[in-house]
Amino acid sequence: MNQSQLPSVLVVGAGIMGAGIAQVAAQAGHRVMLFDAREGAAAAARDKLGQTLQGLVAKGKLTGDAADATLARISPVAKLEDAGDAGMVVEAIVENLEAKRALLRQLEACLSRDAVLASNTSSISITALANGLQAPGRVVGMHFFNPVPLMKLVEVVSGLQTDPAVAERVFKLASSWGKTAVHTRSTPGFIVNRIARPYYAETLALLLERAAEPAVLDACLRGAGFRMGPCELMDLIGHDTNFSVTESVYQANFYDKRFQPSLVQREMVDGGLLGRKSDRGFFAYGEGVAAPALPAPRQGGLPASVRWHGAGQGGPAMAAFGQRWRDALSAAGVAVEQVMGSEWMGIESEGRRLALTDGRSATQRAADEACAEMVVFDLPIAELPTGASLAYAGAASAHTAWLDQAAALLACAGVQPQQLDDAPGLAVARTVAMLINEAADAVQQGVCNAEGADLAMKLGVNYPAGPFEWLARWDGAAVVELIDQLDRFYRGERYRVSPWLRRRQPRPGSAR
């Protein structure tokens, strides 16, 4: 399609998101009309875009001619009636149902019946937005991520009355703008904001229990491949914003306990500790402020020999880590005997155990397995780089000498052991299990497919892998068991296994 055939685009809202949408549409060759109810805001946004484009020219990312042509395609309009020939509208105004509904009614009155009405909402129901319009089938969600020019993902959101042809048209349009589009049904949080809730929630729950300090939990999640730990990410997003999204998803899901906001975060919002924007959140910010230091690791010696129990609960990821660990122990002069057919995975030394977490606390496992000297370690869901943090915890009955030696054994595998209080599921295992579980529920409920969930989480929030990719690296039965153990420990509604996962776990007695 040549540029003369491209539909003209009206962007309503000249804030950060609206200006970004206008930029990508204009760079793709569309004539863009930019409107904002605040007088002069659209013109100011266009001027700022000109500076942004010149900055790209200076960095060699855009030619001068391309920058000039892009800016020339963007025109501020004084009133919506001036954009009557727009074939496509993307609204990016305040996140308020009634305000958006009122705008859509205005647009319906001044645009042709063929014009697509897209909303950049991150949480409001597309079904609700379309309610009462003369042509609800042309209302669709087109959820971009900030910063719009850089983030590849666009969630194309269909409400109950959205015409499938309209959703497909927007899907293809987003692709032509250089974005990766994924289809999603209009449910609270869509794909990304729904599936991502456990990444924050599990860490906030551990902080409420005082299982570890924020810097330690962040280090453990970064060790698993996440670019930012949950605490530093919440500081970056802003606790007011993050709390508001969580609260919105919680309310929209009829107060389902899986999405319940945290008292820890509520207190931070009430106290104005909003993160980077206030120079203080979980961490302090500002010139000259040093990053928080991690606690010094425990010091212990290696035993002369160990027994390696090699059950497969950890899946391929744990198998690879286990091989690396055994090789390192052998190189350090430790005699390693492999025991096949065990029901657990990890190291035994003179009756003392260092076991991969299965969701039970170390103290519970010590009682269940009649092993007072019990230490559990977190799941290595990805290849851990040298020096990556890995959590572990000891039973209340475990002696200091074994805790010290367990830390030395973990360090021999090239990781930096981080001791947590005896919280079930530790940090990475429970977080990744709940991310998988939430994604499985989204697929079960027809919100998206597995491929869409993986794409959305990798591109929308920069996760190192998608939830179903993690599932392939782990073990479905182990994920189900871990969540069930969390449910037994906490006795609430939060840790419910998705039916999608429950149906796919191996039958009793079948091979894992």
Beta strands, then each sheet from edge to edge (+ up, - down):
strand 1: 9-12
strand 2: 32-35
strand 3: 74-76
strand 4: 88-91
strand 5: 116-119
strand 6: 139-144
strand 7: 153-158
strand 8: 180-185
strand 9: 305-310
strand 10: 335-339
strand 11: 345-349
strand 12: 352-356
strand 13: 374-377
strand 14: 389-394
strand 15: 416-419
sheet 1: 3+ 2+ 1+ 4+ 5+ 6+ 7- 8-
sheet 2: 10+ 9+ 11- 12+ 13+ 14- 15-
end
